Amino acid sequence: MATNTGHANSNAEPGIYRTPTGTASLMSVTSAASIGRQSYEDSAPLHEQQQQQQHHSQSAAQVDLTEIDSRAKVEEDYGRNLQKLAQHTLKSMDRPNPGHQSTQQVSWQRLVEAHETLASNRMKFSITLSEMSDFLSTYVKSKEAIRRKLRDTEQRYQKAIEESESLLEKARAKYEAQCGEWERLLLKTGKPDGALASAATSASGATHSSSSAIAKTKNVGNAVSGIFGKHKGSTQESLERMGQEAGVKAKVANEAYKRLLQQTNSMRRDFYDVQLPKILASVMGLIEEVDQFLKFSLGKYAYTYESAILADAITLKPMDGAGLPGMVEMIGEIDSKADLDAYLMATAKHGGRINRASIPYKEYEMSTIARLYASPKRIFGVPLDAQLERDQQQVPLIIVKCADAVEAFGLQNEGIYRQSGQSSQVNKLRNEFDLDAEVVDLQVNSYISDINNVTGVLKMYLRELPGGLIPVAQHDVMLSYFPVEDLEPGVAASADAAATMHHYDRDQDLGLAQKISGMANAIRSMPPPNRNTLAYLLAHLDKVQAFQEFNMMNSENLSIVFGPTILPAGNNPANAAVDIRRSAKVVRFILDNRRAIFDAI
């Protein structure tokens, strides 16, 4: 018997159970109501029609929900931005005493306050829309749960029918196979079985009712032929007994097949005639309920929107009799001539006399460090007389400050002036002195922590002094008192200047008094800047050698350091070594006889 299941694919969700939202048309209501009166053979086309209608309803509902939610966000953003703008404008407005406000200020303030009211109206409208959207979403979710329950009920019935149909198909196949085997045995024995003849006739009719049964019968016949092949020597009684057994099996299979067929058809009739109409009626009731709720919600939205627009309209143009001006009336209340007259009156009353004097020049006050960078007072590489005249000083401040620092913190340092400082710190000090020597403070810890940095910058200053501390004219005169011939034989070619320093007093040509007088005359003939600076430096070095017991710097060691600095060598490289030793002899002689020389000046 051919079967007609009449149900949709269980893996796909039936269209009538899609989200029951939207506005259902009259056609969907009529179709859903008629499904309960249709037989299950005609239910499939109605299912498809219901799916299309429900899908259209669902899409419309989703658009409505999205529209309300999006509109709420747009209104909220608009209201907030308008409110911020109004509040910012009110804060930025000049607010004089109420009695002195101009008509323009009053009208402008009213306009801004009206915009603030418009913003408040939009914020209220946004809140109402958000509440509607949330409530509508919650309602649809609750109805979605009911829809899913109905869908699960239908799927449970359909699954039970499918399982019953599957068992029915297996019983039918077994029944046809048993009948086919019995038919073969009857044909083989050539005798009818009276007890089972009617069953055989029924089996024959059932077997030839479909092409699939014939195909299965052929397969069974092949199996039976195989059985007879194994029992070629069987008797006629054996064949008859096997036929009787096959007939009994066919009868049992027939009964099982009929019982499952009756059960399956009963389940199908119950589902399609009773349960499915109930489910469809519930679905349609759900759709109608949701449609009515959606209609109510959209009506509420329309009413709320109209109320918001009306509130804006009343704000812009109050109704007659309210006693409040609209925006046009606010602008019309501005009296520019009266505002100007009031301003001139207030100015004449409180303004006082006008100052007609010229505006004086006011120089910009730069910071100290900026002034130094803008106009540095350079001393390195600047002629001594030029810098002293510029700074109104007798002795360069760098020599004074370095000497004071050494005398305060370095007189007992071993090797003072002989040891070198750190080049980076010496250069840093040089840059500071080159900006303005007056603001440099050498008494701070960063400088006195290594006094050799201070002595290093002093020696650098003397080396870079243009023309040297002792001018060329006096330079040659002083060296003339210590000729090359006065040195021991071989000393002129030697590199050790200190080995012969103690022989300066062997001069047989000039006496000590003559040298003192000659040195005094040479120093006296120097320009005042050079003479004063040299006197100050030698007095400082005299203090240093006074502590030679601690610093190991006697006049001989100091002359080795300061000789080439105070009396630089000439331009002839061949005589440089000799000139260095001669200049050291000059400086040592002056140090040893400083008081006598300067007393003679």
C-alpha positions, 0 to 999 in steps of 0.5 A: 500500500502506498503511503502519503506522509503529508508533513514537512521536513523535520530538519527545517522549522515550519513557517507557521512557527517563525516569530509571530510578530508583524501585521497579519493580513486577512489572507493569513487569518483565513488560511490559518483558520481553514487549515483545521478543516483540510485533510492532511493530503492538502495541508502541505500547500497551506503550510507553504502559504502560511510560511510566506505570510508569516515571514512577511509579518516577521520582517515588518515587525523587525523593521518597526522595532528597529525604527523605534529604537533608532528613532529613540537614539536619534532624538536622544542625541539631538536633545543632548546636543541642543541642551549642551549648546543652549547651556554653553551659550547661556554661560558665555553670555554677559550677565549684567545686573537685571536692571541694566540688561539691553533689550537685545540681551533679554531677547537673546536669553529668551531665545536660548531658554526656548531652545533649552525647552525644545531640547527637554521636550526631545529628551522626554520623547526619547525616553518614552520611545526607549520605554516603548521599545523595551516593553515591546521587545519584552512582550515579543520575547514572551510570545516567542517562548509560546511560539517555540512551545507550539513548534516543539509540540508539532515537531514531537507529533511529526517525529512520532508519525515519522518513526511509526511510518518507518516501522510500518515500512519495515513491516511491509517489507517483511510481509512482502518477503514472507509472501514471496517465499511462500508463493515460491514454495507453493509453485514448487510443490504444485498443491494449494494449501487449503488452510492458507489459500485465501492468505496466498491469494491476498499475498499474491494481490499485495505482492503484484500491487507495486513494482518494488514488491516484485523486485523484492520477490525476485530476490526472495525467489533466488534465496528459495532456489538456493534452499532447494539447491541444498536439498535436492534429495528432499521428498515431496512431504518436506517441500509441503512442510516448508510451504506450510511453515512459510504460509504461517510466517506470511500470515504472522507478517501480514497481521503485524503489517496490518496492525502497524498500518492501523496504528500509523493511520490513527496517529496521522488522523489524530495529528492532522484532524485534531492536533494540527488544527488546535496548534494552528488555531493557537498560532493564529490566536497568537498572531492576532494578539501580537498584531493587536499589541503592535497596532496599539504600540504604533498608535501610542508611538503616533500619539507620543510623536504628535504630543512632542511636535505639539509641545515644540510648537507651543514653545515656539508659538504659545497659544493665544491667551497664554501671555508668553511671547513666541520667537518672532515676538521675542525678536520684535521686542529688540529696540536697538536705539534704546539699547544704544542710548542706555549704553551711552548714558552708562558710559558717560556716567561711569566712564570718567575722562579719556586719557589722551596721553601717548602710550609709553614704550614698555620693554619686555622683561626677559629672564636672566638666562635668556638675556645672557643667551641673547647678549653674552659677555664673552671673555674667552678670546676677547682682548684683555683691555676690551673686556675690562673696559666693557665690564668696568673691572680692574681684573677679569672676574674669572681670575678673581673668582677662580683664585678665591675658590682655590684659596678657599678650598684648594690651597692644601690640594696636592698638585694644585694647578699641575693636575688637570680637571675633567674636560667636560666640566672645564668646558661647562665652566668655560661656557658659563663664564663666556655668558656672564662671568658675574653670575657664575658662583664657584662656591657651590658643591658641584664646582668645589667638589673637584677644584681642578676643574676651576684651575683648568678653566683659569689656565684655559682663559690665560692660554686663549687670551689674545697677545698673552697676559704679558705683551710682546714688548715686555715679553722679549725684555723679560726673556733677555735677562735669561739668555740661552747661553746662561743655561748649562751646556746641552740644556738647550736641546734637552726636554727636561726644563725643570732640571736646570731651573735652579741655575738661574742665580749663576748669572755672572753678567747681571746682578740680582738687583739689575734683574729686579729693576729690569723686571720692575721696569718691564712690568711698569711699562705694561698697559694697566689692564695687563699690569693689574691682572699680572699683579693679582695673579702673581699674588695669588700664586704666591699664596699657593706656594706658601702652602707648598708643604701640603700641595707640593707646588713651590715656585719652581713647579708653579713656573713650569705650569704658568711660564708657557701660559703667561709668556707663550713661546715664539712662532719659531718651532725650533726655539719652542723648547728653549723659550718654554724653559726661559719663560719658566725661569722668568716666572720663577724669578718673579715669584721668588722676588715678587715683593721686591719687584712690585715694591720697585714699581 
